[in-house]
Amino acid sequence: MKTIHIIVGSQMGSAEYTADQIHQELNSINIANELHEFPDPTMIPSENVIWLICTSTHGAGDLPDNLQEFAAYITEVNSLSEIEYGIIGLGDRSYDTFNLACKTIDELLALKGAKRIGQRLEIDVLDEQLPEDSALAWLPTWLKQI
């Protein structure tokens, strides 16, 4: 299996914690993965890997500060057709910009030819279930699609 690179976009820590739980779960089932809490696009491989983006939405639908450089990189490259990816968004459904950051990244990747694996997971942080529990419940189904 390809190495999964977990790319975190987090402003207040919820997406970071969720990504860390996924990282630990992948380690426990012996799936090679790397966690990028401050994603530097020049340090994240784009060949023979899978990207798993886990991001919250900040402000009025904005990307978290630590994901800005990564998004700019995606915008500037000609093609990411070699990339396969999954995406998890954390947001608050009471806002009309619910999970806009994950939708934005998803659209950027698709425009550059990247291939999404499975469905995008959109978590409402106001649900009774903790965001990391929702992500961990989603993970096995996503892994089967790789």
N, C-alpha and C positions, 0 to 999 in steps of 0.2 A: 504494500500500500504506500502511496505517496505521503510525504510529510505534510501535516496540516499546520499552517501558520495562522495562529489566532491573532487577528488584528483588532486592537481595542480602541474605541472612541468613547471616552468617558469624561464628563465634566465634574460630576459629583461623587463618582465612585461606584454606582450601581452596575454599570456595564463592566467596569473593571473587575468587580467581585464575581459577576456572572461568568465572565471569560476565564477567571482564575479557577472557578469550579469546573468548567468544561476542561481546562488544561489538566486539572488533577484527575478527572474521570478518564480522559484519554490516556494519561500515564498509567492509571490503574488497570486498563485493559490492553496495555502494551501497544498503543498506537503512537507512532512518532509524531511529535508536535512541538512547536515553539510558540511562546507567548510574546507578543509585541505590545507592551503597554504604552510605549511612546514610539509609534511606528515611523521608522525612517525608511522611506521607499527605496533608498539605495541599498539598504541592508536586508530587504525581504526578497528572497528569490521569486522569480516569476516562471521558472521552467521546472517541470516535473514535480510540482507541489500543488496543494489546494489551499486557497485562502478561506478562512472563516472569519468574517467581519462581525464583530459584536459592538454595537454602538447605541448610545442614547441620543436623544434629540435635546438640543439646548436652546434656550431663549425662544424666539419666534420661528422655530423650525430649523435652526442652525445646526451645523456640524459641531461637535465638541472641539475645543481649541487644539487638542492633541491629534486630531484627525485632519486638520486643515491642510498640512503639507502633503499628506498621503492623497487627499482628494485632488490637490493641485497636480500632483504627479500623474494621477489617472487622466486628468483633463489634458495634459500635455503630450502623453505618449500617443503614438500612431495606432498601435494595436496591442491588445492584450488577449488575442485569440488563443494563446497557449494556456490561459488561466481558467481553472475551474474554481468555483467559489460557492460558499453558502453565506447566508446573512441572517443575523439576529438583531432586531431592533427593540429598544426599551423606550417606552413613552407613556404619556398620560392621555387616555382617550377623551378626556374632557376638553382638550385643546383641538382646534381644527388643524393643527400641524402635527397631529399624532403620528409619531414614527417617521417624520419627514426626512430625518437624516439617513435612516437606513434605506428609504425609498430613493433618495438622491444618489447614494453610493451605488445602489442596485442599478439604477438607470445609467449612471456613468459607466459602470463596468459593462453593461449590455451594449452600450453605444460603441465601446472599444472592442467588442467581439468576444468578451469573456463569457463563459458558459456557466450559468447558475445550476447548482445541484439541488434538486428538491425545491420545496416551497420556502419562501421567506417566512421566518418566524417573527411575528409582531407581538410583543408582550406589553400588556397594560400594567404598569407598576402599581395601579390601584386595585388590581384583582386580589383576591384573598391569598392565592398561591404566590410564594416568593418568586421573583424573576429567575433566580438560579434554578429553582425547582422546575419551572416551566421549560427552561432551556435543557436541563438534564433529561426531562421526559421526552423532548423533541429529538435529542441527539441520536438515539439508536436508530430511529427511522431514517434520519439523514445519513447516517453512516452506511446503512444498507444500500443507499442509492449511489454510493461512490463506486 
